[in-house]
C-alpha cells in the first residue's frame, strides 16, 4: 500500500493513499501537490508571533547573527504597531500604513527599505510554509533612493591620511583597509594566521563568532607596501589590530588630515575606486571586495569613463 508524506505548517503529515497501484499513487500525489500549491489547507489563524519564531529558528544559522536579529526585531515592531495577532491579519493596507507612518516619522528612506525587505522575506517564508496563500508585500514597491557616487580618497588624500595615521596605534589597520578594501568587521577580526607573508596573501575567512557577508572566504593579494607595514608588527597568533578606541582615533586622524564625512567604509570605497581607475575590471574588483552580486560593484562603473570615451572614439564614421 502506498503512503504519502508531506509538510504543512512545518508539521509532517502521513496518510495512506489506499492503493497498491503506482500510477494511481502518482496521480494522487500530484493532486495533493496541487491542493497544497493552491492553499487549500491554509486557515490564516496561526499566530503571527509563532510564525515569526519559526522563521527566526529556520534562518538563525543561515544569516549573519546581527542581520537576522535586526530582521526579527523589525517584524516584531510592525506586529505590535498594527496590533496583529494572527498571520491572516497581515494585509497590504496595514503594511502600507505602517511604512507611511515610519516615513512621516522622518525615518531615512534606506531604513524604511530595510524594514520592507525584512517584511517581504518573512512573508515569503510564511507563503512557503503554507501559512498564507500569497505575500501581501507583492503590490508594495521599495522607495526610490537618490544615487550619489561613493565617497573615496584621492591619491593625495591617501598620502595625507597615511602620514597622519602613521603616528597612531591604528596605522596598520588604516593601511590594511586602504590596500585591501576589507570591511570593518573583517578588518577587526583578522588574525595573523590569515596572513601568509611567504605567498603574499590575506585570507578573509569564516571563523567562530564571525562569518563574512557572503558566507564565502576570499583571498586578497598582499601589497608590498602593506607587507612592509605589517611585517614590523606581526605576531605568531591573535588578532592583528586592537579595536579599543579605534573610532575615536580614526575620527582624530580625519580631522587632522582635514577630511570631512569619511568613515572606515570609505576606505573600502577608496580601494575599489582606485583599483577601477588604475584599469582593473569590475569583475576582478567584485571578487576582491567579496560581493556576492556584481550589481553591487556597479556603483563604481562611472569611474570607467575613460574606457567608455576610448571605445566611442574608435568610431570611424
N, C-alpha and C positions, 0 to 999 in steps of 0.2 A: 504494500500500500504506500502511495506517495504522500509525503507531508510537505507543507510549505512553512518556511521560517522567514519572518520579516520584522523590521524595526518600525515602531510608530511611537512618537514622543519619547524616543530614546529607550523604549522598553521592547524586549524581544517577545514576539508572539509566535506561537506554533499552532498550526491547525491541519487536520487531516483533509486531504483532497478527495478521500473516499473513492479512489480509483487505482487500479494497477496498470492502467494503460498510459504509456509515456506521452503519447501525443495529446491525450486529454489533459494530462497533468501540465504539459507545457502551455496549453490553451488557458487553463485555469490560473496558471502563474502569470501569464500576460494580462489576463483580466484583472488580477489583483494589483499588478503594477499600474495599470491604467486607473484603477479606483484610487490608489494612493496618490498618483500624479494629479488627479482631478480634485483631490482634497475631500473625498467622500467621508473620511473619518475625522475631519477637523471639527472640533467642538467650540473653539475660541474661548473656553472657560478656564484654561490653565492660568495659574497665577504668573503675572509678568515677572515678579522677582524670582520665581522658581526657574523660569526660562533664562533669566539673566545669570543666575548662579550656575546653571548648566552650561551656559556659554563661557562663563569665567573658567570653569574647570576644564572645558574642552580645549581652550586655547592658552592656558597658563604656561604650557611648555613650548608653544609654537610661536609666540610673540615675545618681544622684549618685555621684561617684568614691569618696567616703568610705563611703557606704552600701553600695555594691557590693563594695568591698574587705572590709568587715566581714562581709557575707553569705558571701563565698567563704571567709574565714578560719573562720567558724563551722562551715561544712560540712566543711572540711578537718579540723578538730579532731575532729568526730564520726567521720569515716572512720578517723583514726588511733586513736582510743579503741576503736572496735569492730573494729579490725584488718581492715577491709573492703578487698578487692582489686577484686572485680567488682561491677558495679551490681546484679546479681541477688541479691547477698548482703544488700542493704538490705531489712529487713523491719520489720513493726510492733513485734515484740518487742524487737529491737535498738534501735530508735528510742526506745521507751518506757523501756527500761532506761537509756539514756543520759540522757534527760530526768530520770528519777528520781534518777540519780546526781548531776546538776547541782543538783537541788533539795536533796538531802541534803548537798550541799557548801555549803549556805547561800547559794546564788545567789538574787538577788532574783527574785520571780515574773515581773515585767515583762521581765527579762533573759532568763529561760527562754522566755517567749513570743516574744521576738525570734528566739531560736535556732530555735524551732518554725516561725516564719514563713519564715525563711531556708531551712530544710529543705523545707518544703512547696513553695515557689516553685521550688527546684532540681528536685525530683522531678516536679513538674508539667511542667517543661521536658523531663525525661527521657521522660515519657509522650508528649508531643507529638512528640519526635524518634524515637519507636519503640524506645527502649532498654528500657523496661519497659511492661507492659500496663496497670497501674493504680498509683496513688500509695499507697504503704503508710502515708502520713500520714492517709489517709481516715478511719480509725477513732480517731484521737487528737485529743482536744479541748484547746484552749488553757486555761491556768489562769485561773480567775476571780479578778479583782483587786478589792480593796476600793476603792470610789469615794469620793473626797473632793472638795469644791469647790476649784477652783484658788485659790491664794493671790494676792491683789491688794491694792493700796494703797487706803486710803480717801482722800477729798479732803484731809483734814487731814494725812495721812501724805505725800501727794504734795507738798503745800506745804513740809513739813518737809524731805523729800528734796531737792527742787529748791533750797531755801535753803542746805542744806549743800553740795550739789554745785556751786553757783554759784562757790565758791571753789577749784574744782579744774579740771584740764585736760579732764576728760571731761564737764563740764557740758552742752555741746551734744549729746553722744551720749546722755546720760541723758534730756534733754528730748525728743530725737527719738524715743527708744524709747517714752516715755510718750504723746507726741502722735500717733504713727503706728502703734504695735503691730508694728513691724518685728522680724523675727527677728534674733538677734545676728549671724549670718553675713551677713544682708542689710545690717545697720547698718554693719558694718566693711568692707564692700565698696562702700558708697555713694560715688559720685563727684559732684563739683559739677555736671557736665553732666547729672546725673539730676534736678537740682532746677531747676524753672522758676519763678523769682521773679515773673515778669510774670503768668503764668497762675495761679500759686499751686498748683503740683502737685509731687509727688515720684514719680518712676517707678522702681519696683523691677524691674530688667530682668536678663536673662541677658547675660553678657559672658565674655570669655576668662578661664578659670580659675574661673568661678563660674556656677552655674545655680540658679535658685530651686527650692524643694522640689517645686512643682507643674509645673516646666518652663515656666510661663507668666509673662508680665510683668503687672504691675498698677499702677494709678495711684492715689495717695493724696492727698487734698486737703491743702494746706499750711496748718496752723492759723496764724492771725495772730500768736499768742504765740510759736510756734516760728519763724515767718518773721523776727520781730524778733531772736530769738536768733542764728539762722544768718546773718542779714544782716550782723551785726557781724564775722563771721569768714570770710565767703565769699571764695573764690579763683576764678581762672579755670578751673583744671583740677586734677586729682589727687583723692585720696581726701579725704572730708570729715573723718574722725576718725582719730586716732592710736591704734593698737591697743596700743602699748607700755605696759605696766604697768596696763592698764585694769582687770584683775581685782583687783589689789591696791588700787587707788584706789577701785574700786566697793565692795569689802568695807569699806574705811575709812569711806566715806560712810554705809553702812548702820549701822555700829556707832555712829557719831556721831549718827545720826538715831534711834538706839535701836530699830532694826527688825531682827528675827532671821529667819534662814532664808529669805532672799529673794535671788534671783539675777536676771540680766538677763532671763530668760524671764518672770519675774513682772511685769516692766514691760509685756510684751506682754499678759499676763492683765489687767493694770490698765487698759490702753487698751480692751480688749474689754469688760470688766466695766462700766467707767464709761460706755461707749457704750450698752450694753444698759439700764443704769439711767437713762440720760438719755432713753430712749424709742426708740432705734434698733432695727430689727427684726433677727432673726437672719440673714436673707439678706444684708442690707447689711453687717453685721459680718463675715460669712463672706467676702464679696468683698474687703473691706478687709484682712483678715488673710491672704488668699491661700490659703484652704482649698480643696482640690480636692473635698471632700465635706462637705456641710453637717452631716453627722452629727458631725464633729469639733467644730463650733461649738456643738453641743447641750450641751456641758459648762457653758455659760453660761445655759442655759434656766431654771435655778432662780431667776435674777435677774429674770425676767419675772413674778414672783409678784404684783406689784401689778396687772398687766393681767389675770391669771387671777382675782384676787379681784374686780376690777371686772366681769368677764364673769359670774361666778357671782352677783354682786349684782344683776344685771339680771333674774334670775328673778322672775316675778310671782306665783308660787303659794306 
